[in-house]
């Protein structure tokens, strides 16, 4: 069945109930929010006056989303919007905001594609793994510089359960530091 290009008609009754004429069911603002997220277009009419009240219903959805702690609109932005009401620039703001969000949406698709190309399907998973490995190496290196090579019992327990590869890496680092120390000692002896 082909999808219609016409927006779904939603009727709002005096008792504040919303009726989806496309599915012949009552819907909530949450349902309308999900329709927006799914890319479904709709128009809301007052059932009594037939006035288009889509703008106020969408604003109400945003208000409810913001009230749930999902703040998307920064306070400074909200204040600035309020300042534009009644201002001579008021007529330009909706077109500017519409263009800006459209451009942002287009760029968002490009950004997601770039992240996928750069970091693979998992996104930041590859980067997180690399950061974790770097932190492990840093941690092992730091432990080498502790007096007498001491580590607390929790670290010692973790070291004994570490895979052989990590142990080999640690031994290699120790060997390299020992070699560097010998070279420094030899340089010191030559100067003295």
Backbone as a printed PyTorch tensor [residue, N CA C, xyz], in Angstrom:
tensor([[[  0.8420,  -1.1760,   0.0000],
         [  0.0000,   0.0000,   0.0000],
         [  0.8860,   1.2380,   0.0000]],

        [[  0.6710,   2.1500,  -0.9260],
         [  1.4910,   3.3510,  -1.0590],
         [  1.1630,   4.3420,   0.0380]],

        [[  2.2150,   5.0090,   0.5150],
         [  2.0490,   5.9850,   1.5710],
         [  1.5820,   7.3130,   0.9730]],

        [[  0.5910,   7.9150,   1.5890],
         [  0.0320,   9.1650,   1.0830],
         [  0.9540,  10.3340,   1.4190]],

        [[  1.0290,  11.2960,   0.5040],
         [  1.8160,  12.4970,   0.7510],
         [  1.0450,  13.5130,   1.5810]],

        [[ -0.2300,  13.2980,   1.7260],
         [ -1.0680,  14.2060,   2.5040],
         [ -0.8110,  14.0050,   3.9900]],

        [[ -0.7590,  15.1100,   4.7510],
         [ -0.5750,  14.9470,   6.1970],
         [ -1.8170,  14.3270,   6.8410]],

        [[ -1.5850,  13.5820,   7.9040],
         [ -2.6760,  12.9860,   8.6680],
         [ -3.4180,  14.1090,   9.3850]],

        [[ -4.7300,  14.0100,   9.4340],
         [ -5.5340,  15.0120,  10.1260],
         [ -5.7950,  14.5530,  11.5530]],

        [[ -5.4660,  15.4300,  12.4890],
         [ -5.7160,  15.1930,  13.9020],
         [ -6.7370,  16.2400,  14.3390]],

        [[ -7.7570,  15.8130,  15.0300],
         [ -8.7710,  16.7500,  15.5340],
         [ -8.6480,  16.8310,  17.0450]],

        [[ -8.6670,  18.0730,  17.5310],
         [ -8.6000,  18.2810,  18.9760],
         [ -9.9810,  18.7170,  19.4480]],

        [[-10.5320,  17.9420,  20.3680],
         [-11.8730,  18.2260,  20.8800],
         [-11.8050,  19.0900,  22.1340]],

        [[-12.9510,  19.6240,  22.5180],
         [-13.0450,  20.5300,  23.6680],
         [-12.5320,  19.8690,  24.9480]],

        [[-12.6850,  18.5580,  25.0500],
         [-12.2030,  17.8550,  26.2390],
         [-10.6880,  17.5830,  26.1720]],

        [[-10.0180,  18.2310,  25.2340],
         [ -8.5660,  18.1580,  25.0230],
         [ -8.1030,  16.8380,  24.4350]],

        [[ -8.9980,  15.9760,  24.0580],
         [ -8.6010,  14.7050,  23.4430],
         [ -8.2640,  14.9320,  21.9790]],

        [[ -7.2640,  14.1950,  21.5250],
         [ -6.7920,  14.2860,  20.1470],
         [ -7.2210,  13.0290,  19.4080]],

        [[ -7.8070,  13.2250,  18.2280],
         [ -8.3340,  12.0990,  17.4610],
         [ -7.6400,  12.0280,  16.1130]],

        [[ -6.9720,  10.9110,  15.8490],
         [ -6.2780,  10.6840,  14.5890],
         [ -7.3020,  10.1340,  13.5990]],

        [[ -7.6460,  10.9340,  12.5920],
         [ -8.6570,  10.5030,  11.6200],
         [ -8.1200,   9.4290,  10.6820]],

        [[ -6.8080,   9.3270,  10.5710],
         [ -6.2050,   8.3160,   9.7000],
         [ -6.3420,   6.9170,  10.2710]],

        [[ -6.2150,   6.7960,  11.5950],
         [ -6.2970,   5.4750,  12.2340],
         [ -7.6040,   5.2950,  13.0100]],

        [[ -8.3960,   6.3560,  13.0670],
         [ -9.6610,   6.3470,  13.8230],
         [ -9.4430,   5.9640,  15.2840]],

        [[ -8.3970,   6.5610,  15.8680],
         [ -8.0980,   6.3060,  17.2820],
         [ -7.7420,   7.6090,  17.9800]],

        [[ -7.9240,   7.6080,  19.2960],
         [ -7.4690,   8.7480,  20.0860],
         [ -5.9740,   8.6030,  20.3110]],

        [[ -5.2640,   9.7290,  20.2880],
         [ -3.8190,   9.7290,  20.4670],
         [ -3.4400,  10.7290,  21.5570]],

        [[ -2.2300,  10.5920,  22.0280],
         [ -1.7000,  11.5070,  23.0390],
         [ -0.6430,  12.3980,  22.3950]],

        [[ -0.1870,  13.3700,  23.1470],
         [  0.9090,  14.2080,  22.6560],
         [  2.1650,  13.3610,  22.4470]],

        [[  2.3450,  12.3670,  23.2940],
         [  3.4850,  11.4620,  23.1470],
         [  3.4040,  10.7090,  21.8250]],

        [[  2.1940,  10.2950,  21.4590],
         [  2.0020,   9.6170,  20.1670],
         [  2.3410,  10.5580,  19.0140]],

        [[  1.9320,  11.8140,  19.1360],
         [  2.2370,  12.7900,  18.0890],
         [  3.7460,  13.0430,  18.0150]],

        [[  4.3980,  13.0910,  19.1720],
         [  5.8530,  13.2710,  19.1880],
         [  6.5310,  12.1150,  18.4650]],

        [[  6.0520,  10.9090,  18.6840],
         [  6.6230,   9.7360,  17.9990],
         [  6.3710,   9.8100,  16.5010]],

        [[  5.1980,  10.3160,  16.1070],
         [  4.9110,  10.4750,  14.6760],
         [  5.9190,  11.4410,  14.0440]],

        [[  6.2240,  12.5310,  14.7450],
         [  7.2000,  13.4970,  14.2440],
         [  8.5620,  12.8190,  14.0960]],

        [[  8.9730,  12.0700,  15.1140],
         [ 10.2690,  11.3830,  15.0730],
         [ 10.3230,  10.3690,  13.9390]],

        [[  9.1860,   9.7800,  13.6230],
         [  9.1190,   8.7990,  12.5290],
         [  8.9990,   9.4630,  11.1610]],

        [[  8.9170,  10.7890,  11.1390],
         [  8.8190,  11.5020,   9.8700],
         [  7.4030,  11.5720,   9.3140]],

        [[  6.4150,  11.2580,  10.1380],
         [  5.0250,  11.3150,   9.6990],
         [  4.5110,  12.7450,   9.8600]],

        [[  3.9250,  13.2770,   8.8200],
         [  3.4120,  14.6420,   8.8350],
         [  1.9410,  14.6320,   9.2520]],

        [[  1.5600,  15.6110,  10.0510],
         [  0.1630,  15.7280,  10.4540],
         [ -0.2030,  17.1920,  10.6390]],

        [[ -1.4900,  17.4400,  10.6160],
         [ -2.0460,  18.7700,  10.8440],
         [ -3.0990,  18.6050,  11.9340]],

        [[ -3.1170,  19.5290,  12.8820],
         [ -4.0800,  19.4540,  13.9730],
         [ -5.0870,  20.5880,  13.8120]],

        [[ -6.3690,  20.2180,  13.8270],
         [ -7.4520,  21.1950,  13.7190],
         [ -8.2940,  21.1620,  14.9880]],

        [[ -8.7550,  22.3280,  15.3780],
         [ -9.7420,  22.3990,  16.4550],
         [-11.0360,  21.8140,  15.9030]],

        [[-11.6170,  20.8260,  16.5750],
         [-12.7970,  20.1210,  16.0600],
         [-14.0060,  21.0440,  15.9410]],

        [[-14.0960,  22.0460,  16.8020],
         [-15.2760,  22.9210,  16.7930],
         [-15.1450,  24.0380,  15.7620]],

        [[-13.9960,  24.7280,  15.7700],
         [-13.8380,  25.9000,  14.8980],
         [-13.1440,  25.5890,  13.5750]],

        [[-12.5490,  24.4100,  13.4460],
         [-11.7620,  23.9930,  12.2760],
         [-10.4980,  24.8400,  12.0810]],

        [[-10.0860,  25.5330,  13.1240],
         [ -8.8650,  26.3450,  13.0840],
         [ -7.6490,  25.4220,  13.1300]],

        [[ -6.6270,  25.7590,  12.3400],
         [ -5.3810,  24.9920,  12.3370],
         [ -4.6000,  25.3560,  13.6050]],

        [[ -4.4390,  24.4000,  14.4940],
         [ -3.7320,  24.6430,  15.7590],
         [ -2.4580,  23.7960,  15.8570]],

        [[ -1.9290,  23.4080,  14.6920],
         [ -0.7350,  22.5650,  14.6520],
         [  0.4290,  23.2120,  15.3930]],

        [[  0.6360,  24.5030,  15.1670],
         [  1.7500,  25.2150,  15.7940],
         [  1.6880,  25.1170,  17.3160]],

        [[  0.5240,  25.3860,  17.8820],
         [  0.4140,  25.3590,  19.3470],
         [  0.5680,  23.9360,  19.8900]],

        [[  0.1030,  22.9280,  19.1540],
         [  0.2510,  21.5380,  19.6030],
         [  1.7220,  21.1230,  19.5500]],

        [[  2.4270,  21.4880,  18.4900],
         [  3.8590,  21.1740,  18.4050],
         [  4.6370,  21.8830,  19.5160]],

        [[  4.2580,  23.1270,  19.7900],
         [  4.8950,  23.8670,  20.8830],
         [  4.6380,  23.1680,  22.2140]],

        [[  3.4290,  22.6590,  22.4010],
         [  3.0840,  21.9370,  23.6210],
         [  3.9050,  20.6460,  23.7430]],

        [[  4.1420,  19.9660,  22.6310],
         [  4.9750,  18.7630,  22.6470],
         [  6.3890,  19.1170,  23.1010]],

        [[  6.9370,  20.2020,  22.5560],
         [  8.2780,  20.6470,  22.9490],
         [  8.2960,  20.9800,  24.4360]],

        [[  7.2740,  21.6830,  24.9030],
         [  7.1830,  22.0540,  26.3140],
         [  7.2030,  20.8010,  27.1930]],

        [[  6.4390,  19.7860,  26.8150],
         [  6.3970,  18.5520,  27.6000],
         [  7.7320,  17.8150,  27.5630]],

        [[  8.3890,  17.7750,  26.3990],
         [  9.6910,  17.1140,  26.3010],
         [ 10.7180,  17.8310,  27.1710]],

        [[ 10.7020,  19.1460,  27.1370],
         [ 11.6200,  19.9320,  27.9620],
         [ 11.3430,  19.6950,  29.4480]],

        [[ 10.0690,  19.5440,  29.8000],
         [  9.6790,  19.3190,  31.1920],
         [ 10.0970,  17.9590,  31.7160]],

        [[ 10.3620,  17.0170,  30.8260],
         [ 10.7770,  15.6740,  31.2240],
         [ 12.2780,  15.5970,  31.4960]],

        [[ 12.9310,  16.7240,  31.4720],
         [ 14.3720,  16.7290,  31.7090],
         [ 15.1830,  16.4970,  30.4580]],

        [[ 14.5470,  16.4900,  29.3150],
         [ 15.2580,  16.3110,  28.0520],
         [ 15.5180,  17.6830,  27.4280]],

        [[ 16.1600,  18.5470,  28.1850],
         [ 16.3720,  19.9150,  27.7300],
         [ 17.2280,  19.9580,  26.4800]],

        [[ 16.6360,  20.4700,  25.4350],
         [ 17.3300,  20.6080,  24.1620],
         [ 17.6020,  22.0840,  23.8770]],

        [[ 16.7280,  22.9370,  24.3840],
         [ 16.8400,  24.3650,  24.1260],
         [ 17.5420,  25.0580,  25.2860]],

        [[ 18.7140,  25.6280,  25.0380],
         [ 19.4480,  26.3120,  26.1030],
         [ 18.6850,  27.5450,  26.5960]],

        [[ 18.8920,  27.8840,  27.8380],
         [ 18.2000,  29.0150,  28.4480],
         [ 18.4660,  30.2990,  27.6780]],

        [[ 19.7100,  30.5220,  27.2930],
         [ 20.0430,  31.7390,  26.5570],
         [ 19.2650,  31.8200,  25.2460]],

        [[ 19.1190,  30.6820,  24.5730],
         [ 18.3550,  30.6230,  23.3290],
         [ 16.8960,  31.0000,  23.5850]],

        [[ 16.3060,  30.4250,  24.6300],
         [ 14.9070,  30.7210,  24.9640],
         [ 14.7200,  32.2080,  25.2700]],

        [[ 15.6480,  32.7680,  26.0190],
         [ 15.5570,  34.2080,  26.3340],
         [ 15.6380,  35.0480,  25.0690]],

        [[ 16.5430,  34.6560,  24.1830],
         [ 16.7010,  35.4110,  22.9440],
         [ 15.4380,  35.3320,  22.0920]],

        [[ 14.8200,  34.1660,  22.0280],
         [ 13.5670,  34.0080,  21.2720],
         [ 12.5010,  34.9330,  21.8470]],

        [[ 12.3840,  34.9490,  23.1700],
         [ 11.3810,  35.8130,  23.8100],
         [ 11.6360,  37.2750,  23.4670]],

        [[ 12.8970,  37.6730,  23.3990],
         [ 13.2310,  39.0710,  23.0670],
         [ 12.7810,  39.4450,  21.6560]],

        [[ 12.7350,  38.4470,  20.7530],
         [ 12.3440,  38.7460,  19.3770],
         [ 10.8510,  39.0010,  19.2120]],

        [[ 10.0230,  38.5520,  20.1560],
         [  8.5830,  38.8120,  20.0500],
         [  8.3490,  40.3210,  20.1230]],

        [[  7.6540,  40.8430,  19.1150],
         [  7.3650,  42.2740,  19.0770],
         [  8.4950,  43.1160,  18.5080]],

        [[  9.6270,  42.5180,  18.2350],
         [ 10.7770,  43.2220,  17.6840],
         [ 10.5870,  43.3590,  16.1740]],

        [[ 11.2690,  44.3420,  15.5960],
         [ 11.1550,  44.5440,  14.1470],
         [ 11.7160,  43.3570,  13.3610]],

        [[ 12.5750,  42.5660,  13.9780],
         [ 13.1740,  41.4080,  13.3150],
         [ 12.3130,  40.1480,  13.4550]],

        [[ 11.2030,  40.2410,  14.1490],
         [ 10.3650,  39.0810,  14.4230],
         [  9.9760,  38.3290,  13.1580]],

        [[  9.7230,  39.0440,  12.0830],
         [  9.2860,  38.4120,  10.8370],
         [ 10.3800,  37.5340,  10.2200]],

        [[ 11.6570,  37.8750,  10.4700],
         [ 12.7640,  37.1310,   9.8760],
         [ 13.1560,  35.8910,  10.6790]],

        [[ 12.8650,  35.8970,  11.9730],
         [ 13.3260,  34.8220,  12.8510],
         [ 12.8070,  33.4430,  12.4260]],

        [[ 11.5000,  33.2660,  12.1600],
         [ 11.0480,  31.9180,  11.7840],
         [ 11.7380,  31.3650,  10.5400]],

        [[ 11.9130,  32.2000,   9.5200],
         [ 12.5800,  31.7290,   8.3000],
         [ 14.0440,  31.3790,   8.5840]],

        [[ 14.6990,  32.2190,   9.3900],
         [ 16.0940,  31.9640,   9.7320],
         [ 16.2280,  30.6580,  10.5180]],

        [[ 15.3830,  30.4730,  11.5130],
         [ 15.4390,  29.2520,  12.3160],
         [ 15.1280,  28.0230,  11.4690]],

        [[ 14.1620,  28.1530,  10.5820],
         [ 13.7930,  27.0400,   9.7040],
         [ 14.9700,  26.6520,   8.8150]],

        [[ 15.6300,  27.6510,   8.2170],
         [ 16.8010,  27.3960,   7.3710],
         [ 17.9360,  26.7760,   8.1860]],

        [[ 18.1500,  27.3060,   9.3930],
         [ 19.2460,  26.8180,  10.2340],
         [ 19.0460,  25.3690,  10.6190]],

        [[ 17.8340,  25.0120,  11.0430],
         [ 17.6010,  23.6380,  11.4670],
         [ 17.6400,  22.6870,  10.2730]],

        [[ 17.2170,  23.1560,   9.1060],
         [ 17.2860,  22.3380,   7.8960],
         [ 18.7430,  22.0590,   7.5350]],

        [[ 19.5810,  23.0980,   7.5980],
         [ 21.0090,  22.9150,   7.3180],
         [ 21.6650,  22.0050,   8.3540]],

        [[ 21.3060,  22.1870,   9.6240],
         [ 21.8550,  21.3470,  10.6830],
         [ 21.4810,  19.8910,  10.4510]],

        [[ 20.2370,  19.6390,  10.0490],
         [ 19.7690,  18.2770,   9.7920],
         [ 20.5580,  17.6440,   8.6620]],

        [[ 20.8090,  18.4060,   7.6030],
         [ 21.5980,  17.8900,   6.4840],
         [ 23.0240,  17.5720,   6.9390]],

        [[ 23.6080,  18.4570,   7.7190],
         [ 24.9710,  18.2540,   8.2070],
         [ 25.0360,  17.0860,   9.1840]],

        [[ 23.9670,  16.8830,   9.9470],
         [ 23.9170,  15.7760,  10.8930],
         [ 24.0600,  14.4490,  10.1600]],

        [[ 23.3980,  14.3110,   9.0290],
         [ 23.5120,  13.0920,   8.2220],
         [ 24.9530,  12.9200,   7.7660]],

        [[ 25.5790,  14.0010,   7.3070],
         [ 26.9790,  13.9340,   6.8710],
         [ 27.9020,  13.5680,   8.0320]],

        [[ 27.6490,  14.1620,   9.2040],
         [ 28.4790,  13.8670,  10.3710],
         [ 28.3670,  12.3930,  10.7600]],

        [[ 27.1570,  11.8570,  10.7410],
         [ 26.9740,  10.4390,  11.0830],
         [ 27.7220,   9.5440,  10.0950]],

        [[ 27.6690,   9.8900,   8.8160],
         [ 28.3840,   9.1090,   7.8060],
         [ 29.8900,   9.1750,   8.0470]],

        [[ 30.4040,  10.3710,   8.3560],
         [ 31.8350,  10.5240,   8.6170],
         [ 32.2660,   9.7120,   9.8300]],

        [[ 31.4640,   9.7450,  10.9060],
         [ 31.7920,   8.9630,  12.0950],
         [ 31.8140,   7.4760,  11.7660]],

        [[ 30.8510,   7.0340,  10.9590],
         [ 30.8180,   5.6200,  10.5820],
         [ 32.0520,   5.2460,   9.7760]],

        [[ 32.4390,   6.1110,   8.8360],
         [ 33.6260,   5.8300,   8.0240],
         [ 34.8890,   5.8480,   8.8790]],

        [[ 34.9580,   6.8070,   9.8010],
         [ 36.1590,   6.9770,  10.6050],
         [ 36.2950,   5.9160,  11.6850]],

        [[ 35.1950,   5.6690,  12.3960],
         [ 35.2660,   4.8010,  13.5590],
         [ 34.5980,   3.4520,  13.3530]],

        [[ 34.1110,   3.1770,  12.1730],
         [ 33.4600,   1.9010,  11.9140],
         [ 32.0090,   1.9230,  12.3450]],

        [[ 31.3750,   0.7890,  12.2150],
         [ 29.9500,   0.6690,  12.5030],
         [ 29.6490,   1.0140,  13.9500]],

        [[ 30.5360,   0.6390,  14.8560],
         [ 30.2950,   0.8550,  16.2830],
         [ 30.4740,   2.2860,  16.7160]],

        [[ 30.8160,   3.1930,  15.8200],
         [ 30.9790,   4.5870,  16.2120],
         [ 32.2350,   4.7860,  17.0210]],

        [[ 32.0660,   5.1670,  18.2760],
         [ 33.1970,   5.4930,  19.1280],
         [ 33.8150,   4.2770,  19.8000]],

        [[ 33.2770,   3.0850,  19.5600],
         [ 33.7920,   1.8840,  20.2080],
         [ 35.2700,   1.6780,  19.9650]],

        [[ 35.7290,   1.8910,  18.7390],
         [ 37.1380,   1.7230,  18.4040],
         [ 37.9780,   2.7270,  19.1910]],

        [[ 37.5070,   3.9650,  19.2510],
         [ 38.2460,   4.9870,  19.9780],
         [ 38.2940,   4.6660,  21.4680]],

        [[ 37.1700,   4.2040,  22.0210],
         [ 37.1260,   3.8560,  23.4390],
         [ 38.1030,   2.7240,  23.7400]],

        [[ 38.1820,   1.7290,  22.8620],
         [ 39.1260,   0.6290,  23.0560],
         [ 40.5610,   1.1440,  23.0500]],

        [[ 40.8720,   2.0440,  22.1310],
         [ 42.2180,   2.5950,  22.0580],
         [ 42.5430,   3.3980,  23.3110]],

        [[ 41.6030,   4.1990,  23.7870],
         [ 41.8210,   4.9750,  25.0160],
         [ 42.0480,   4.0230,  26.1910]],

        [[ 41.2640,   2.9590,  26.2680],
         [ 41.4100,   1.9800,  27.3510],
         [ 42.8010,   1.3430,  27.3030]],

        [[ 43.2680,   0.9570,  26.1020],
         [ 44.6010,   0.3640,  25.9760],
         [ 45.6810,   1.3660,  26.3740]],

        [[ 45.5280,   2.6110,  25.9510],
         [ 46.5010,   3.6370,  26.3090],
         [ 46.5600,   3.8430,  27.8140]],

        [[ 45.3920,   3.8190,  28.4590],
         [ 45.3600,   3.9960,  29.9170],
         [ 46.0260,   2.8110,  30.6190]],

        [[ 45.8550,   1.6020,  30.1040],
         [ 46.5090,   0.4330,  30.6880],
         [ 48.0210,   0.5600,  30.5830]],

        [[ 48.5060,   0.9800,  29.4290],
         [ 49.9480,   1.1580,  29.2390],
         [ 50.4640,   2.2390,  30.1840]],

        [[ 49.7430,   3.3480,  30.2780],
         [ 50.1360,   4.4220,  31.1860],
         [ 50.1870,   3.9080,  32.6180]],

        [[ 49.1760,   3.1390,  33.0140],
         [ 49.1050,   2.6130,  34.3670],
         [ 50.3010,   1.6990,  34.6550]],

        [[ 50.6080,   0.8090,  33.7120],
         [ 51.7470,  -0.0980,  33.9030],
         [ 53.0500,   0.6800,  33.9710]],

        [[ 53.1950,   1.6690,  33.1250],
         [ 54.4160,   2.4770,  33.1250],
         [ 54.5630,   3.2290,  34.4430]],

        [[ 53.4700,   3.7840,  34.9280],
         [ 53.4950,   4.5170,  36.1870],
         [ 53.9230,   3.6090,  37.3350]],

        [[ 53.4330,   2.3750,  37.3380],
         [ 53.7500,   1.4310,  38.4110],
         [ 55.2320,   1.0910,  38.4290]],

        [[ 55.8940,   1.1540,  37.2720],
         [ 57.3220,   0.8510,  37.2180],
         [ 58.1290,   1.8650,  38.0110]],

        [[ 57.6130,   3.0690,  38.1550],
         [ 58.3540,   4.1170,  38.8330],
         [ 58.0280,   4.2110,  40.3140]],

        [[ 57.1900,   3.3080,  40.8150],
         [ 56.9240,   3.2730,  42.2510],
         [ 58.1700,   2.7800,  42.9680]],

        [[ 58.4500,   3.2820,  44.1850],
         [ 59.6430,   2.8230,  44.9110],
         [ 59.6300,   1.3010,  45.0680]],

        [[ 60.7530,   0.6640,  44.7480],
         [ 60.9260,  -0.7870,  44.8470],
         [ 59.8910,  -1.5610,  44.0500]],

        [[ 59.2420,  -0.9170,  43.0860],
         [ 58.2710,  -1.6050,  42.2450],
         [ 57.0400,  -2.0640,  43.0050]],

        [[ 56.7080,  -1.3860,  44.1240],
         [ 55.5840,  -1.8180,  44.9510],
         [ 54.2620,  -1.4850,  44.2800]],

        [[ 53.3160,  -2.3650,  44.4730],
         [ 51.9400,  -2.1300,  44.0740],
         [ 51.0640,  -2.6170,  45.2090]],

        [[ 49.9120,  -2.0130,  45.3770],
         [ 49.0350,  -2.4790,  46.4590],
         [ 48.4330,  -3.8340,  46.1100]],

        [[ 47.7920,  -4.4650,  47.0930],
         [ 47.3190,  -5.8350,  46.9070],
         [ 46.2740,  -5.9570,  45.8100]],

        [[ 45.4210,  -4.9550,  45.6400],
         [ 44.4020,  -5.0560,  44.5950],
         [ 45.0470,  -5.0220,  43.2260]],

        [[ 46.1010,  -4.2130,  43.0930],
         [ 46.8040,  -4.1630,  41.8170],
         [ 47.5880,  -5.4350,  41.5840]],

        [[ 48.1780,  -5.9770,  42.6670],
         [ 48.9410,  -7.2100,  42.5370],
         [ 48.0360,  -8.3490,  42.1130]],

        [[ 46.8320,  -8.3940,  42.6820],
         [ 45.8700,  -9.4280,  42.3110],
         [ 45.4820,  -9.3080,  40.8590]],

        [[ 45.3010,  -8.0790,  40.3990],
         [ 44.9330,  -7.8640,  39.0010],
         [ 46.0860,  -8.2670,  38.0910]],

        [[ 47.3280,  -8.0200,  38.5420],
         [ 48.4810,  -8.3470,  37.7110],
         [ 48.6330,  -9.8530,  37.5510]],

        [[ 48.3010, -10.6160,  38.6060],
         [ 48.4570, -12.0600,  38.5020],
         [ 47.3930, -12.6820,  37.6300]],

        [[ 46.2470, -12.0050,  37.4950],
         [ 45.1850, -12.5580,  36.6550],
         [ 45.2240, -12.0020,  35.2450]],

        [[ 46.1870, -11.1000,  34.9620],
         [ 46.2690, -10.4960,  33.6310],
         [ 46.7190, -11.5380,  32.6290]],

        [[ 46.3140, -11.3990,  31.3790],
         [ 46.7420, -12.3270,  30.3340],
         [ 48.2490, -12.2710,  30.1350]],

        [[ 48.8000, -13.3180,  29.5870],
         [ 50.2420, -13.4260,  29.3780],
         [ 50.7610, -12.3040,  28.4890]],

        [[ 49.9920, -11.8860,  27.5250],
         [ 50.4380, -10.8340,  26.6050],
         [ 50.7000,  -9.5410,  27.3630]],

        [[ 49.8350,  -9.2330,  28.3160],
         [ 50.0290,  -8.0070,  29.0980],
         [ 51.2640,  -8.1290,  29.9620]],

        [[ 51.5060,  -9.2970,  30.5080],
         [ 52.6850,  -9.5410,  31.3170],
         [ 53.9440,  -9.3760,  30.4710]],

        [[ 53.9180,  -9.9040,  29.2550],
         [ 55.0560,  -9.7740,  28.3490],
         [ 55.3130,  -8.3050,  28.0110]],

        [[ 54.2310,  -7.5360,  27.7720],
         [ 54.3700,  -6.1090,  27.5030],
         [ 55.0200,  -5.4080,  28.6910]],

        [[ 54.5980,  -5.7830,  29.8770],
         [ 55.1250,  -5.1720,  31.0910],
         [ 56.6000,  -5.5100,  31.2490]],

        [[ 56.9530,  -6.7620,  31.0270],
         [ 58.3560,  -7.1760,  31.1160],
         [ 59.2110,  -6.4340,  30.0930]],

        [[ 58.6600,  -6.2690,  28.8870],
         [ 59.3870,  -5.5440,  27.8380],
         [ 59.6100,  -4.0960,  28.2510]],

        [[ 58.5910,  -3.4610,  28.8120],
         [ 58.7370,  -2.0760,  29.2790],
         [ 59.7970,  -1.9900,  30.3850]],

        [[ 59.7890,  -2.9380,  31.3030],
         [ 60.7850,  -2.9520,  32.3800],
         [ 62.1890,  -3.0600,  31.7940]],

        [[ 62.3450,  -3.9580,  30.8090],
         [ 63.6420,  -4.1600,  30.1780],
         [ 64.1150,  -2.8710,  29.5130]],

        [[ 63.1940,  -2.1860,  28.7990],
         [ 63.5620,  -0.9450,  28.1230],
         [ 63.9490,   0.1400,  29.1210]],

        [[ 63.2370,   0.2380,  30.2150],
         [ 63.5810,   1.2360,  31.2360],
         [ 64.9260,   0.9020,  31.8560]],

        [[ 65.1950,  -0.3750,  32.1120],
         [ 66.4800,  -0.7830,  32.6720],
         [ 67.6110,  -0.4290,  31.7060]],

        [[ 67.3970,  -0.6730,  30.4050],
         [ 68.3990,  -0.3050,  29.4000],
         [ 68.6480,   1.1980,  29.4000]],

        [[ 67.5990,   1.9550,  29.4660],
         [ 67.7430,   3.4190,  29.4890],
         [ 68.4870,   3.8560,  30.7500]],

        [[ 68.2150,   3.2270,  31.8830],
         [ 68.8990,   3.5740,  33.1240],
         [ 70.3950,   3.2780,  33.0130]],

        [[ 70.7450,   2.1360,  32.3870],
         [ 72.1570,   1.7980,  32.1980],
         [ 72.8420,   2.8510,  31.3480]],

        [[ 72.1890,   3.2750,  30.2700],
         [ 72.7660,   4.2940,  29.3850],
         [ 72.9670,   5.6040,  30.1240]],

        [[ 71.9620,   5.9860,  30.9390],
         [ 72.0960,   7.2180,  31.7240],
         [ 73.2540,   7.1040,  32.7120]],

        [[ 73.3910,   5.9410,  33.3350],
         [ 74.4970,   5.7370,  34.2790],
         [ 75.8350,   5.8380,  33.5550]],

        [[ 75.9090,   5.2460,  32.3400],
         [ 77.1490,   5.3100,  31.5670],
         [ 77.4790,   6.7480,  31.1750]],

        [[ 76.4520,   7.5160,  30.7900],
         [ 76.6750,   8.9280,  30.4690],
         [ 77.1700,   9.6920,  31.6830]],

        [[ 76.5980,   9.3860,  32.8230],
         [ 77.0270,  10.0430,  34.0750],
         [ 78.4400,   9.7040,  34.4220]],

        [[ 78.8490,   8.4620,  34.2020],
         [ 80.2230,   8.0300,  34.5000],
         [ 81.2290,   8.7100,  33.5870]],

        [[ 80.8480,   8.9140,  32.3290],
         [ 81.7420,   9.5650,  31.3540],
         [ 81.9870,  11.0070,  31.7390]],

        [[ 80.9580,  11.6870,  32.2660],
         [ 81.0910,  13.1160,  32.6210],
         [ 81.8930,  13.2720,  33.9120]],

        [[ 81.8310,  12.2900,  34.8210],
         [ 82.4440,  12.3960,  36.1340],
         [ 83.8610,  12.0560,  36.1480]]])
